[in-house]
Structure formats: C-alpha cells, structure tokens
Amino acid sequence: MTDKEELQDSQHESGSAQKILVADDEASIRRILETRLKMVGYDVVVAEDGEEAVEVFNKTNPDLVVLDVMMPKMDGYGVTREIRRTSDVPIIILTALGDVSERITGLELGADDYVIKPFSPKELEARVKAVLRRTTNKEVVVPTGGKAVAKNVITTGSIKIDTARRQVYRKNERIRLTGMEFSLLELLVNNSGQAYSRNEILQHVWSYPADHRIDTRVVDVHISRLRSKLETDPTNPELILTARGIGYMFQRIN
C-alpha cells in the first residue's frame, strides 16, 4: 500500500481529512506545497504573512502548521509564540540552510521539527506524515528490546503520566506538553533506566532514517523543554538524566 493510500484509508476511518496550514511569503512555495499536500489527501489552507497565519489558524483550527521563519508583519517566531499560548498543535518550521540559530530558536519556542530550505516537497511530505503520526497516535509504542512499563498510568514522585490519554500531571495539575514532547517522554518512560543516543531518539520519535544526517540538537532542545516543565530544578534533573557518552534516559522506575 502506498503512503497516499494509507493516508486516505486513515482519513476514511476518521471521516475527515487532516488540515494543514502553510504560511510562507513566497507565492511559489505556497502554491507548490498546497498542490502537493492536497495530492496526498490533506486539506490545506494558506497564509502569506505572519498576521494572516495567526488569523487563519484561529479560524480554521488546523491539525499541523508549516511555518516559514522569515515573513512580513510577524515573523515565524511571533506566530509560534501566539499559537503556543493556546494550542499544542504540531509546528514544522522552514529555515535557511546555514542559519542554525533560526532552527534552535524555533524549537525553543515550541516547534516540533524543522525542514531546511531549499527542500524537496517529498521531504516535507515525509516530515508532515511523521509528525502527525507521532502526535495523534494514541497507542503506546515501545521499541524492540525495550523494557515496557505495563501500566497506562505511571507515577514517579509527584509526576503522573497517563500514556492512554497522553497527559502529564504534577499533584493533579496538568502540565501542557506538545505532541512530540509527549512522544519523547513516552519513549524514555516506557524504557526507564535504558539510555538512548540522540540518533536513536530521532529514529524512534521523529522517524528519521538511520542514515539521515541532521543536527541532533533538535533532541537536546526537546529534552531541555521537557526538563523545564517536569523537573523541580531543571539545572539539576532527577527524572530525565544525561547518560554520559551516550545520550539520555529516564530514571529507573521499579
């Protein structure tokens, strides 16, 4: 079965196509992405500047946002801030090839992934599919060989993690996580005590192929965001630990 057929089947089951907002000030990019994403079954809405992107977002409630960083009236950072005030909808930012700071800033503000310009529409389609799959999937996914915690609700200290509802609480107060933040936490919690390298995390959570070369700081930024939300003292983490020389792990849950 092709990717298009899989997408159409899933949309048939849910009764509606997933909606994507594409915001970019370059008309050619908007036109290409709108055409390609519609071809594989998505419903697409577009915006040509940051202010319009916020307006369209509020009116249409999309399932995912593709957002250029450099836009008139309001840049992609401003749009990300506005969206994150009220929504955890997944965001993929489009950034310039050589500007690492753009990518890091976007991720720190709450973006889930990024694609570097110039890019192929097929590459973006793959990132959209991967992010939507991880942020809408309600099933617990445990990598082969991992040690699963056989509970829907996991409690460690004052933190309660409901893997069925994809929600996290501290002393009964909900902590807002984006879909990708939860998927990252889920991987580490369901395999507590097991260290994962950044590349392994990218493969399991972001669905990047093993041979894909990418700045692994996308993982570091998401770990930092999780620690800021979960840890009592993010500078001295007790839950999400650094495995020296390897990557990251969640404290062992007995």
DRENBAKOL-204300 format. One record per residue: z, x, y of N, C-alpha, C, CB in turn. Coordinates in steps of 0.05 Angstrom, whole numbers, plus 5000, padded with zeros to 4 digits. Glycine has a CB too. Layout:
BEGIN
ZXYZXYZXYZXY...
//
This chain:
BEGIN
500050174976500050005000500050185025502449815000498350115044498250275069500550205087495550225083500950385108503050335127502650075141503150565148500050015148499549765162500249525144496549745170499649535118500249315100503349285097499049365073504749515096507649505094508849365119508849785090507849445142508849335167508249035168507549475191505848955160505148675161506748505142502148635156507348625118509048485099511848435110509148635073512948645122515648615133515748415156516748895142513648415171513548225193513147935183511248295213511647905161511347645149514047535140509347655126515647715128518247635118520047555141519547855102519947705163521747645185520647415203522147895202518047355201516947135215515847215242518946925219516147455251515047535277514547835278516947455300512747915295512148205298514248335316509248245311514848585310516648735327515248795353517648995313516748785375515648815402516349095413516648595421514349225424514649485435513849485465513049695419515549605481514949645510513949925513517349585528511449955524510350215531510350245561507450245519511750435572511950485600510850765607514850445611508650775621507351025628505550975653505751145604505551165672503951115696501051195692505151275719500351305669497551375663496251145649497351635647494351015662493050785650491750845624490950675670490551075621489251145596491151155572487751415598493551265577495551275556496550995549497951455564497050835569497950555564495850415547498450405590493350445555491150305541490950395512488550345555491050655507490750765480493050675463490651075481495550695473497850625457498050325452500450715471497350165472497349875468495349805446496649735494492949925447490949855427491749945399488249995434492750195397493450305370495850155358494050595372497850105374500249975364499649685356502549985384497949555371497149275363495549285337495449145386493949485334492249515309494049525284490549755311496349645286498049665262500149435261499549935262499849235279501448995276503748945295502448995250504149125315506249075334505348895357507249345345507248765369506848625394507448815416508648355396505748855435506049065456506048955484503849275453507949035500508048975528508049245543510548795537506949245568506649505582507749485610503649585583508349725621509249755649508150015659512349745651507450025686506150255697508050425715503750175713510550325719512550485734515250405724512250445765517350555733520050515723521150245730521750725734520750155755521849905763520649675746521349855793518049685742516749485726517749495697513749515727518249745687519249775660521949625656519650075653523749655676526349515674525949215675528249605697524149125693523648835695522448725670521748785719520448865659519248765634521248775611516748935627522848985610524848995589526748755590526449255592527748695613529548465616528248205609530748455644525748175615524347925609523547885580521847905627522848105567521648085540523448165517519148255539525648315523527448395502526048525478529048145492524748755483523248895462525049015440521449105473523849075417525349195395525449505398524049125369523649615414523549905418522049965445522050045394522850175458521650255483520450535481523750245507517950565489516550825491516450885521513750825477517651095529518251135558517451415567521151085563515551425587514851675599517051765618512151655613517552025619519652125637518752115666520352415630516352215672515452235700513851985707513652485704515151795721513951555731514751505760514651315713513051365775513751295803515851075804511251215818517051055828519050855835521750895821518050575828521650935795524051015780523251175756525750755770524351415752523451585730524651485704524251875735523851615682524751525656527751555652523351685635528951745665531851775663533251525675532852025678532251435698533451205711533150955694532251155738530750925682530250695664532050705640527250695655532450945628534250975605537050895613534151265595537950985636540650905645540950605647541351045672538950475659539050185663539150045636536650095680537450135618537350005592540050035577535050115575541150275578543550335563546050195575544050635563545850085599548049935610548649685593547449855639546549575581546849315567545749315539545549105583544249515531542749505506542849765490539949415511542849735464542649975446539849985434544749965425537849845445535149845435534150135432533249685453532750205411531750485408529750555430530450515381529950805440528250905461526951175451529750955487524351185453522851435448521751525475520651405427522451775483521451875509519052055504523652025524517152045524514852215524515352445544512252055531515152695536515852915553513653125553518553045545513753295574511753515577512253725556511853635605510153865548510254065527512354275531507554185523512354395556514054625560516854575571512754815577517454325578519954265592522054165572519454055613523554365561525754295542527954135556526954555530528454195582530654055596530053755598530954175624527553675600526853395600527753255575523853355605527153385553527853265527530853245524526653435504532353455530535153455527536453245545536353735532535653235570536753045589536252765579535553075617533852705570533252435559535052365536530352425551535452555517537152505494540052465502536852735474540952625521543752595530544252325543544352815550542252215556542551945569542351715549540351915590541551775524541551565504538951515490542351325516536851675495534351645480534851725451532051825492533251605433533651655404531851875393533051405389529551915406527652115396525752175419526052015371524052375415522052445436519452525423523052665455517352495438514652595430513552755453512752355422512452985446511453175467508553115474511753465458508053105500505253075510503953355510505152955538501353375503499653165493500353105463496653235495499952865455500652785427498352605416503352635426498252585390496352405378497552135374495352525350496051915378497151645373498351615346494951435377497251755326498251735299501051845297496451885279501552065312504252185312506251985324504252445329505551865346507351665359507851435340506251575386505751335327506051115308508051185287503351045295508051435277509851525256512751525267509151795246513151615292515751625303516851345308515751785330515151165318515950885322516850765296513650725334515250795275515950685249518550795238513650745229518951055241521351185230523851085245521151485232523651085272526050995288526650705282525451035318524650535281525150245276526350205248522550085279525350365229526450335202529350415201524850505182530150625215532850715214534750545230533051005223533750425252535550275270535749975262534550295298533949885245534049605237534849565208531449465242534849785193535549775164538549725161534750035150539249515147542049445143543149555117542349145143541449675101542449785076543450065079540249775054545550125064546750395065544950585049549650405054544050795061542250985048543751245043539651045065543951325017545351565010543351764997547651504991542952005008541152194996541852264968541052445013539852334952540252414924542252644923537652494910544252624905546152834902548552804921544853104907548352624940550552584958552852434945549652444984555252454957557552324947558052074964560052504947557551834953557751594969560651494969555851374958561351364991563851224992563350934986565251255021564350844964563550584953565150354967564050574923564850334993566150125008564350055031568950205018564349795039562849715063564349785088562349425062567049795086568649865109570250115103570649635117569850315119571150575115573050625138569050815114575550685132577550735153578551015151579950535150578551155174579751425175581251445201577551645173583851465199585551465223585251195237584751695242584651205263584450955279581550855280585351005308579750995266576850925266576250755241575151175267574850535246573950365224570850335226575250075224569550395204566550395203565650185184565450675196564249985194563249765178560249825173563649485192559649925149556850005143555049765139556750185119556149535131554449305127553549185153556049085111555349175173554649075199553649285219556948925212553849535210553149765227554649765253550049765232557349735250559049735273561449915269560049445279562550025291564750205291566950105310563850495298569450135301571650035317573850255319572849775305575250255341577650415344579950215351577350645365581850185333584050005337583049725345585950105358581049635330579849365333578149335358582049155333577749545373575949535396573249665389577149685421571149515392568549615383567549845400566549385383566450045387565250275400562150235398566150545388560850235421557950185420556450445412556950095448554850425391553150645383550250545383553950745354548450725389545550665385544950665355543750865400542650555348541950545320541850815307539250405317540651015321540451275309543151415308538451445326544951365327547551475326549051375301549251405351548751115296550051005272548851115247549850695272546151145246544951245222545851535216541851245225546151695238547251965234550051955224547052115261551751795237554551765228554651675199556051575246552951485192552951375165552251585144550851145163550351755150549651975132552052145127547352135143553352235149555652425146558052295133556352535173558652045140560951905129560651845099561551645144558351755092557851685063557751935046555251535060557652165058557652415043559752605055554852555044562152495060564252635074564952895058566752465077565453105073566053365061563653525054567753315037561253415056558753555049557353635075556953375032556753885078555453995102552453955100556154285105551253885122548353855125547354035147547653555130545054165141543754325162542454135182541754525150541654235205540354075225537653975214539854235251536254145200533654065188533953845168532254305176536153865151536653655132537253395145538953735113538753405167539453165182536953035194541453225204535153205205532653105216530952965194531053335228531053075170529452955148530652685140529353145125533352675137534652435127534752215147537452505117535352285172535852075193533352015209538052165211531952225218529552185234526952175218529352405255527152225192524852215174522652425181523551935175523552645192521652865197521053005170522753065218518553075165517853225140519153495141514853245137519653605117521053855115519654085129521353935086516954075131515554295144514954245174512954345129516154025185515553955213517254135231516253655218516054275249517454445268518254285293515654695276520854275298521854125321524354255331522353825313524954215356527354315368529754165356527354275399531354305340533554175326535854095344534554355304535554155370537654065388537853765391537254195416535753625381535953335380538453255364533353205369539053405343541353355326543853425342541253515300543953655355546253745370547053535391545754015382545053435405545553235426546752985415543053175442545652885392546752645380549552695369544952545357550152925358552852995349554752985373552853265335553853105395555553115419556152835429554153275441554052655428554452385437556452235418551752235437556152275392558052155373560852245378557152215345561152505382563852615386565152495411563752925388563552465432564652365458565552075454562552375480564451935435565251655431567451615410562751495422567551805391569351765368571851945369567951825343571552185379573752375378575752335400572652665379578352375394580452365414579952585434583252385402579252825424578653055441575953175432580953275440573753095445571153185435570853485434568953065453572353635451572153925450573654045427573254035476575253885414576753985390576453765368579654045397574053725358573553505339575053525313570653485333576053285304577453265279575953095259580253155283573952945267572452775250569752905242571952505262568052955262565453075258565753375263563252945277565653525241566253815242563753985242568053885218563954215254561754405252562154585228561654585278560154585210560254765187558855025194558754625162560455225199559455475210557255595192561755675213555055655204552755775190551055575175553855975170551855315176550355105162549454885181552054985139551354735192550654505209553154345215548454335197553154095204555353905210556253755185554453705231558753655186559753495164561953315175560953675141562453095161564752925168567153015151564052625163569552995163571953075149572052925122574453015165573053065102573152945075574952695075574153145054573852475064575352225061576152195032573651985070578752185027579752175000579451884989582652264999
//
